[in-house]
Amino acid sequence: MTEQGLWRRYGVQGGKLVRNLVSCPRCGPGFFMADHGNRYTCGKCGYTKFKQ
Ligand SMILES: [Zn+2]
């Protein structure tokens, strides 16, 4: 899936693994939102949160 490549690209920054995943406020902890550059989107419920 293309989504996995997205995770890999954003998962490593500066040579170390960064766990900067955002949990969905609707689905709760454990349901992480995908990073789409300027926003996060939940793949489960479709909730979108824009970065500040
Ligand atoms: Zn959700």
N, CA, C, O and the ligand as a Tripos MOL2 file, in Angstrom:
@<TRIPOS>MOLECULE
protein
  209   207    53     0     0
PROTEIN
NO_CHARGES

@<TRIPOS>ATOM
      1 N           0.8270   -1.2000    0.0000 N.3       1 MET1
      2 CA          0.0000    0.0000    0.0000 C.3       1 MET1
      3 C           0.8610    1.2490    0.0000 C.2       1 MET1
      4 O           1.9630    1.2510    0.5480 O.2       1 MET1
      5 N           0.3650    2.2980   -0.6060 N.am      2 THR2
      6 CA          1.1120    3.5550   -0.6440 C.3       2 THR2
      7 C           1.1750    4.1930    0.7390 C.2       2 THR2
      8 O           2.0870    4.9640    1.0360 O.2       2 THR2
      9 N           0.2020    3.8640    1.5780 N.am      3 GLU3
     10 CA          0.1540    4.4520    2.9200 C.3       3 GLU3
     11 C           1.3820    4.0580    3.7350 C.2       3 GLU3
     12 O           1.8530    4.8380    4.5630 O.2       3 GLU3
     13 N           1.8980    2.8610    3.5080 N.am      4 GLN4
     14 CA          3.0630    2.4000    4.2620 C.3       4 GLN4
     15 C           4.2980    3.2200    3.9060 C.2       4 GLN4
     16 O           5.1150    3.5350    4.7720 O.2       4 GLN4
     17 N           4.4260    3.5590    2.6440 N.am      5 GLY5
     18 CA          5.5540    4.3800    2.2290 C.3       5 GLY5
     19 C           5.4960    5.7570    2.8630 C.2       5 GLY5
     20 O           6.5230    6.3700    3.1570 O.2       5 GLY5
     21 N           4.2810    6.2290    3.0650 N.am      6 LEU6
     22 CA          4.0840    7.5320    3.6900 C.3       6 LEU6
     23 C           4.5590    7.5000    5.1320 C.2       6 LEU6
     24 O           5.2330    8.4180    5.6010 O.2       6 LEU6
     25 N           4.1960    6.4260    5.8320 N.am      7 TRP7
     26 CA          4.6110    6.2930    7.2290 C.3       7 TRP7
     27 C           6.1250    6.2400    7.3340 C.2       7 TRP7
     28 O           6.7240    6.8590    8.2140 O.2       7 TRP7
     29 N           6.7300    5.4960    6.4280 N.am      8 ARG8
     30 CA          8.1760    5.3170    6.4880 C.3       8 ARG8
     31 C           8.8960    6.6480    6.2540 C.2       8 ARG8
     32 O           9.9110    6.9460    6.8830 O.2       8 ARG8
     33 N           8.3430    7.4310    5.3380 N.am      9 ARG9
     34 CA          8.9790    8.6950    4.9830 C.3       9 ARG9
     35 C           8.9190    9.6950    6.1420 C.2       9 ARG9
     36 O           9.8620   10.4510    6.3750 O.2       9 ARG9
     37 N           7.8050    9.6860    6.8560 N.am     10 TYR10
     38 CA          7.6440   10.6420    7.9470 C.3      10 TYR10
     39 C           8.1020   10.0720    9.2830 C.2      10 TYR10
     40 O           8.2160   10.7970   10.2710 O.2      10 TYR10
     41 N           8.3650    8.7610    9.3050 N.am     11 GLY11
     42 CA          8.7050    8.1260   10.5720 C.3      11 GLY11
     43 C          10.1250    8.4060   11.0180 C.2      11 GLY11
     44 O          10.3990    8.4310   12.2180 O.2      11 GLY11
     45 N          11.0340    8.6180   10.0790 N.am     12 VAL12
     46 CA         12.4240    8.8350   10.4280 C.3      12 VAL12
     47 C          12.8420   10.2560   10.0570 C.2      12 VAL12
     48 O          12.7800   10.6610    8.8960 O.2      12 VAL12
     49 N          13.2620   10.9830   11.0590 N.am     13 GLN13
     50 CA         13.7010   12.3570   10.8210 C.3      13 GLN13
     51 C          15.0030   12.6030   11.5620 C.2      13 GLN13
     52 O          15.0990   12.3450   12.7610 O.2      13 GLN13
     53 N          15.9970   13.0970   10.8560 N.am     14 GLY14
     54 CA         17.2690   13.4180   11.4960 C.3      14 GLY14
     55 C          18.0290   12.1920   11.9590 C.2      14 GLY14
     56 O          18.8290   12.2770   12.8910 O.2      14 GLY14
     57 N          17.7930   11.0600   11.3280 N.am     15 GLY15
     58 CA         18.5460    9.8600   11.6360 C.3      15 GLY15
     59 C          18.0140    9.0730   12.8120 C.2      15 GLY15
     60 O          18.5400    8.0060   13.1320 O.2      15 GLY15
     61 N          16.9750    9.5830   13.4660 N.am     16 LYS16
     62 CA         16.4020    8.8320   14.5910 C.3      16 LYS16
     63 C          14.9140    8.6620   14.3810 C.2      16 LYS16
     64 O          14.2630    9.4580   13.7050 O.2      16 LYS16
     65 N          14.4010    7.6230   14.9660 N.am     17 LEU17
     66 CA         12.9800    7.3400   14.8140 C.3      17 LEU17
     67 C          12.1530    8.3160   15.6460 C.2      17 LEU17
     68 O          12.3700    8.4810   16.8470 O.2      17 LEU17
     69 N          11.2110    8.9470   14.9810 N.am     18 VAL18
     70 CA         10.3640    9.9240   15.6760 C.3      18 VAL18
     71 C           8.9300    9.4280   15.7050 C.2      18 VAL18
     72 O           8.3160    9.1970   14.6630 O.2      18 VAL18
     73 N           8.4150    9.2700   16.8900 N.am     19 ARG19
     74 CA          7.0270    8.8280   17.0430 C.3      19 ARG19
     75 C           6.1370   10.0510   17.2420 C.2      19 ARG19
     76 O           5.6650   10.3340   18.3440 O.2      19 ARG19
     77 N           5.9250   10.7610   16.1440 N.am     20 ASN20
     78 CA          5.1040   11.9640   16.2460 C.3      20 ASN20
     79 C           3.7170   11.7210   15.6600 C.2      20 ASN20
     80 O           3.1080   12.6090   15.0620 O.2      20 ASN20
     81 N           3.2430   10.5130   15.8450 N.am     21 LEU21
     82 CA          1.9340   10.1950   15.3140 C.3      21 LEU21
     83 C           0.8460   10.7800   16.2050 C.2      21 LEU21
     84 O           0.9630   10.7930   17.4310 O.2      21 LEU21
     85 N          -0.1990   11.2570   15.5710 N.am     22 VAL22
     86 CA         -1.2940   11.8790   16.3030 C.3      22 VAL22
     87 C          -2.4640   10.9050   16.3810 C.2      22 VAL22
     88 O          -2.8980   10.3530   15.3700 O.2      22 VAL22
     89 N          -2.9610   10.7060   17.5850 N.am     23 SER23
     90 CA         -4.1080    9.8180   17.7620 C.3      23 SER23
     91 C          -5.3970   10.5470   17.4090 C.2      23 SER23
     92 O          -5.5150   11.7550   17.6150 O.2      23 SER23
     93 N          -6.3540    9.8080   16.8800 N.am     24 CYS24
     94 CA         -7.6300   10.3920   16.4960 C.3      24 CYS24
     95 C          -8.4640   10.6860   17.7460 C.2      24 CYS24
     96 O          -8.6610    9.8020   18.5790 O.2      24 CYS24
     97 N          -8.9580   11.9280   17.8810 N.am     25 PRO25
     98 CA         -9.7650   12.2840   19.0490 C.3      25 PRO25
     99 C         -11.1140   11.5730   19.0620 C.2      25 PRO25
    100 O         -11.7420   11.4470   20.1130 O.2      25 PRO25
    101 N         -11.5510   11.1180   17.9180 N.am     26 ARG26
    102 CA        -12.8290   10.4190   17.8480 C.3      26 ARG26
    103 C         -12.6580    8.9360   18.1750 C.2      26 ARG26
    104 O         -13.4070    8.3700   18.9700 O.2      26 ARG26
    105 N         -11.6560    8.3210   17.5440 N.am     27 CYS27
    106 CA        -11.4630    6.8780   17.6870 C.3      27 CYS27
    107 C         -10.6840    6.5320   18.9520 C.2      27 CYS27
    108 O         -10.7590    5.4060   19.4440 O.2      27 CYS27
    109 N          -9.9320    7.5090   19.4800 N.am     28 GLY28
    110 CA         -9.2020    7.2850   20.7110 C.3      28 GLY28
    111 C          -7.7660    6.8420   20.4680 C.2      28 GLY28
    112 O          -7.3370    6.6880   19.3250 O.2      28 GLY28
    113 N          -7.0210    6.6360   21.5680 N.am     29 PRO29
    114 CA         -5.6220    6.2150   21.4890 C.3      29 PRO29
    115 C          -5.4850    4.8900   20.7480 C.2      29 PRO29
    116 O          -6.2980    3.9800   20.9140 O.2      29 PRO29
    117 N          -4.4510    4.8030   19.9360 N.am     30 GLY30
    118 CA         -4.2340    3.5760   19.1820 C.3      30 GLY30
    119 C          -4.6590    3.7130   17.7350 C.2      30 GLY30
    120 O          -4.2240    2.9480   16.8740 O.2      30 GLY30
    121 N          -5.5190    4.7000   17.4700 N.am     31 PHE31
    122 CA         -5.9350    4.9650   16.0920 C.3      31 PHE31
    123 C          -5.2090    6.2140   15.6180 C.2      31 PHE31
    124 O          -5.6300    7.3410   15.8760 O.2      31 PHE31
    125 N          -4.1140    5.9800   14.9210 N.am     32 PHE32
    126 CA         -3.2630    7.0890   14.5270 C.3      32 PHE32
    127 C          -3.7240    7.7080   13.2210 C.2      32 PHE32
    128 O          -4.2730    7.0360   12.3480 O.2      32 PHE32
    129 N          -3.4880    9.0010   13.1130 N.am     33 MET33
    130 CA         -3.8940    9.7460   11.9380 C.3      33 MET33
    131 C          -2.7040    9.8790   10.9880 C.2      33 MET33
    132 O          -1.5620   10.0590   11.4120 O.2      33 MET33
    133 N          -3.0030    9.7860    9.6900 N.am     34 ALA34
    134 CA         -1.9610    9.8470    8.6790 C.3      34 ALA34
    135 C          -1.5260   11.2900    8.4540 C.2      34 ALA34
    136 O          -2.3430   12.2110    8.4440 O.2      34 ALA34
    137 N          -0.2260   11.4620    8.2740 N.am     35 ASP35
    138 CA          0.3360   12.7860    8.0360 C.3      35 ASP35
    139 C           0.2510   13.1250    6.5550 C.2      35 ASP35
    140 O           0.8370   12.4350    5.7210 O.2      35 ASP35
    141 N          -0.4780   14.1850    6.2300 N.am     36 HIS36
    142 CA         -0.6150   14.5900    4.8290 C.3      36 HIS36
    143 C          -0.0120   15.9700    4.5960 C.2      36 HIS36
    144 O          -0.5650   16.7800    3.8510 O.2      36 HIS36
    145 N           1.1090   16.2290    5.2290 N.am     37 GLY37
    146 CA          1.8020   17.4890    5.0050 C.3      37 GLY37
    147 C           1.2880   18.6070    5.8980 C.2      37 GLY37
    148 O           1.9170   18.9510    6.8980 O.2      37 GLY37
    149 N           0.1470   19.1700    5.5340 N.am     38 ASN38
    150 CA         -0.3840   20.2960    6.3170 C.3      38 ASN38
    151 C          -1.5470   19.8700    7.2050 C.2      38 ASN38
    152 O          -2.1710   20.6980    7.8690 O.2      38 ASN38
    153 N          -1.8320   18.5720    7.2110 N.am     39 ARG39
    154 CA         -2.9640   18.1190    8.0140 C.3      39 ARG39
    155 C          -2.8220   16.6400    8.3590 C.2      39 ARG39
    156 O          -2.0530   15.9110    7.7320 O.2      39 ARG39
    157 N          -3.5730   16.2160    9.3630 N.am     40 TYR40
    158 CA         -3.6340   14.8090    9.7180 C.3      40 TYR40
    159 C          -5.0310   14.2950    9.3840 C.2      40 TYR40
    160 O          -6.0240   14.9970    9.5790 O.2      40 TYR40
    161 N          -5.0950   13.0880    8.8880 N.am     41 THR41
    162 CA         -6.3910   12.5080    8.5580 C.3      41 THR41
    163 C          -6.5000   11.1130    9.1480 C.2      41 THR41
    164 O          -5.5860   10.2980    9.0170 O.2      41 THR41
    165 N          -7.6210   10.8480    9.7960 N.am     42 CYS42
    166 CA         -7.8670    9.5220   10.3500 C.3      42 CYS42
    167 C          -8.3800    8.6120    9.2430 C.2      42 CYS42
    168 O          -9.3360    8.9410    8.5420 O.2      42 CYS42
    169 N          -7.7320    7.4690    9.0980 N.am     43 GLY43
    170 CA         -8.1420    6.5420    8.0490 C.3      43 GLY43
    171 C          -9.3770    5.7480    8.4240 C.2      43 GLY43
    172 O          -9.9600    5.0680    7.5800 O.2      43 GLY43
    173 N          -9.7800    5.8280    9.6820 N.am     44 LYS44
    174 CA        -10.9190    5.0570   10.1460 C.3      44 LYS44
    175 C         -12.2280    5.8420   10.0030 C.2      44 LYS44
    176 O         -13.1850    5.3610    9.3970 O.2      44 LYS44
    177 N         -12.2570    7.0650   10.5730 N.am     45 CYS45
    178 CA        -13.4970    7.8350   10.5660 C.3      45 CYS45
    179 C         -13.4340    9.0330    9.6220 C.2      45 CYS45
    180 O         -14.4540    9.6680    9.3570 O.2      45 CYS45
    181 N         -12.2330    9.3460    9.1120 N.am     46 GLY46
    182 CA        -12.1260   10.4430    8.1610 C.3      46 GLY46
    183 C         -11.9260   11.7990    8.8050 C.2      46 GLY46
    184 O         -11.9480   12.8220    8.1210 O.2      46 GLY46
    185 N         -11.7300   11.8170   10.1110 N.am     47 TYR47
    186 CA        -11.5220   13.0830   10.8240 C.3      47 TYR47
    187 C         -10.2370   13.7500   10.3480 C.2      47 TYR47
    188 O          -9.1990   13.1000   10.2260 O.2      47 TYR47
    189 N         -10.3140   15.0540   10.0790 N.am     48 THR48
    190 CA         -9.1520   15.7930    9.5950 C.3      48 THR48
    191 C          -8.7890   16.8980   10.5800 C.2      48 THR48
    192 O          -9.6380   17.6770   11.0120 O.2      48 THR48
    193 N          -7.5140   16.9440   10.9190 N.am     49 LYS49
    194 CA         -7.0250   17.9820   11.8230 C.3      49 LYS49
    195 C          -5.8890   18.7230   11.1460 C.2      49 LYS49
    196 O          -4.8870   18.1230   10.7580 O.2      49 LYS49
    197 N          -6.0500   20.0250   11.0060 N.am     50 PHE50
    198 CA         -5.0150   20.8200   10.3500 C.3      50 PHE50
    199 C          -3.9130   21.1990   11.3310 C.2      50 PHE50
    200 O          -4.1560   21.4850   12.5040 O.2      50 PHE50
    201 N          -2.7000   21.1880   10.8060 N.am     51 LYS51
    202 CA         -1.5610   21.5790   11.6380 C.3      51 LYS51
    203 C          -1.5860   23.0870   11.8540 C.2      51 LYS51
    204 O          -2.0750   23.8530   11.0240 O.2      51 LYS51
    205 N          -1.0460   23.4780   12.9870 N.am     52 GLN52
    206 CA         -1.0380   24.9010   13.3010 C.3      52 GLN52
    207 C           0.2810   25.5270   12.9110 C.2      52 GLN52
    208 O           0.4740   26.7280   13.1010 O.2      52 GLN52
    209 ZN        -10.9320    8.4460   13.7020 Zn       53 ZN53
@<TRIPOS>BOND
     1     1     2 1
     2     2     3 1
     3     3     4 2
     4     3     5 am
     5     5     6 1
     6     6     7 1
     7     7     8 2
     8     7     9 am
     9     9    10 1
    10    10    11 1
    11    11    12 2
    12    11    13 am
    13    13    14 1
    14    14    15 1
    15    15    16 2
    16    15    17 am
    17    17    18 1
    18    18    19 1
    19    19    20 2
    20    19    21 am
    21    21    22 1
    22    22    23 1
    23    23    24 2
    24    23    25 am
    25    25    26 1
    26    26    27 1
    27    27    28 2
    28    27    29 am
    29    29    30 1
    30    30    31 1
    31    31    32 2
    32    31    33 am
    33    33    34 1
    34    34    35 1
    35    35    36 2
    36    35    37 am
    37    37    38 1
    38    38    39 1
    39    39    40 2
    40    39    41 am
    41    41    42 1
    42    42    43 1
    43    43    44 2
    44    43    45 am
    45    45    46 1
    46    46    47 1
    47    47    48 2
    48    47    49 am
    49    49    50 1
    50    50    51 1
    51    51    52 2
    52    51    53 am
    53    53    54 1
    54    54    55 1
    55    55    56 2
    56    55    57 am
    57    57    58 1
    58    58    59 1
    59    59    60 2
    60    59    61 am
    61    61    62 1
    62    62    63 1
    63    63    64 2
    64    63    65 am
    65    65    66 1
    66    66    67 1
    67    67    68 2
    68    67    69 am
    69    69    70 1
    70    70    71 1
    71    71    72 2
    72    71    73 am
    73    73    74 1
    74    74    75 1
    75    75    76 2
    76    75    77 am
    77    77    78 1
    78    78    79 1
    79    79    80 2
    80    79    81 am
    81    81    82 1
    82    82    83 1
    83    83    84 2
    84    83    85 am
    85    85    86 1
    86    86    87 1
    87    87    88 2
    88    87    89 am
    89    89    90 1
    90    90    91 1
    91    91    92 2
    92    91    93 am
    93    93    94 1
    94    94    95 1
    95    95    96 2
    96    95    97 am
    97    97    98 1
    98    98    99 1
    99    99   100 2
   100    99   101 am
   101   101   102 1
   102   102   103 1
   103   103   104 2
   104   103   105 am
   105   105   106 1
   106   106   107 1
   107   107   108 2
   108   107   109 am
   109   109   110 1
   110   110   111 1
   111   111   112 2
   112   111   113 am
   113   113   114 1
   114   114   115 1
   115   115   116 2
   116   115   117 am
   117   117   118 1
   118   118   119 1
   119   119   120 2
   120   119   121 am
   121   121   122 1
   122   122   123 1
   123   123   124 2
   124   123   125 am
   125   125   126 1
   126   126   127 1
   127   127   128 2
   128   127   129 am
   129   129   130 1
   130   130   131 1
   131   131   132 2
   132   131   133 am
   133   133   134 1
   134   134   135 1
   135   135   136 2
   136   135   137 am
   137   137   138 1
   138   138   139 1
   139   139   140 2
   140   139   141 am
   141   141   142 1
   142   142   143 1
   143   143   144 2
   144   143   145 am
   145   145   146 1
   146   146   147 1
   147   147   148 2
   148   147   149 am
   149   149   150 1
   150   150   151 1
   151   151   152 2
   152   151   153 am
   153   153   154 1
   154   154   155 1
   155   155   156 2
   156   155   157 am
   157   157   158 1
   158   158   159 1
   159   159   160 2
   160   159   161 am
   161   161   162 1
   162   162   163 1
   163   163   164 2
   164   163   165 am
   165   165   166 1
   166   166   167 1
   167   167   168 2
   168   167   169 am
   169   169   170 1
   170   170   171 1
   171   171   172 2
   172   171   173 am
   173   173   174 1
   174   174   175 1
   175   175   176 2
   176   175   177 am
   177   177   178 1
   178   178   179 1
   179   179   180 2
   180   179   181 am
   181   181   182 1
   182   182   183 1
   183   183   184 2
   184   183   185 am
   185   185   186 1
   186   186   187 1
   187   187   188 2
   188   187   189 am
   189   189   190 1
   190   190   191 1
   191   191   192 2
   192   191   193 am
   193   193   194 1
   194   194   195 1
   195   195   196 2
   196   195   197 am
   197   197   198 1
   198   198   199 1
   199   199   200 2
   200   199   201 am
   201   201   202 1
   202   202   203 1
   203   203   204 2
   204   203   205 am
   205   205   206 1
   206   206   207 1
   207   207   208 2
@<TRIPOS>SUBSTRUCTURE
     1 MET1         2 RESIDUE 1 A MET
     2 THR2         6 RESIDUE 1 A THR
     3 GLU3        10 RESIDUE 1 A GLU
     4 GLN4        14 RESIDUE 1 A GLN
     5 GLY5        18 RESIDUE 1 A GLY
     6 LEU6        22 RESIDUE 1 A LEU
     7 TRP7        26 RESIDUE 1 A TRP
     8 ARG8        30 RESIDUE 1 A ARG
     9 ARG9        34 RESIDUE 1 A ARG
    10 TYR10       38 RESIDUE 1 A TYR
    11 GLY11       42 RESIDUE 1 A GLY
    12 VAL12       46 RESIDUE 1 A VAL
    13 GLN13       50 RESIDUE 1 A GLN
    14 GLY14       54 RESIDUE 1 A GLY
    15 GLY15       58 RESIDUE 1 A GLY
    16 LYS16       62 RESIDUE 1 A LYS
    17 LEU17       66 RESIDUE 1 A LEU
    18 VAL18       70 RESIDUE 1 A VAL
    19 ARG19       74 RESIDUE 1 A ARG
    20 ASN20       78 RESIDUE 1 A ASN
    21 LEU21       82 RESIDUE 1 A LEU
    22 VAL22       86 RESIDUE 1 A VAL
    23 SER23       90 RESIDUE 1 A SER
    24 CYS24       94 RESIDUE 1 A CYS
    25 PRO25       98 RESIDUE 1 A PRO
    26 ARG26      102 RESIDUE 1 A ARG
    27 CYS27      106 RESIDUE 1 A CYS
    28 GLY28      110 RESIDUE 1 A GLY
    29 PRO29      114 RESIDUE 1 A PRO
    30 GLY30      118 RESIDUE 1 A GLY
    31 PHE31      122 RESIDUE 1 A PHE
    32 PHE32      126 RESIDUE 1 A PHE
    33 MET33      130 RESIDUE 1 A MET
    34 ALA34      134 RESIDUE 1 A ALA
    35 ASP35      138 RESIDUE 1 A ASP
    36 HIS36      142 RESIDUE 1 A HIS
    37 GLY37      146 RESIDUE 1 A GLY
    38 ASN38      150 RESIDUE 1 A ASN
    39 ARG39      154 RESIDUE 1 A ARG
    40 TYR40      158 RESIDUE 1 A TYR
    41 THR41      162 RESIDUE 1 A THR
    42 CYS42      166 RESIDUE 1 A CYS
    43 GLY43      170 RESIDUE 1 A GLY
    44 LYS44      174 RESIDUE 1 A LYS
    45 CYS45      178 RESIDUE 1 A CYS
    46 GLY46      182 RESIDUE 1 A GLY
    47 TYR47      186 RESIDUE 1 A TYR
    48 THR48      190 RESIDUE 1 A THR
    49 LYS49      194 RESIDUE 1 A LYS
    50 PHE50      198 RESIDUE 1 A PHE
    51 LYS51      202 RESIDUE 1 A LYS
    52 GLN52      206 RESIDUE 1 A GLN
    53 ZN53       209 GROUP 0 **** ****
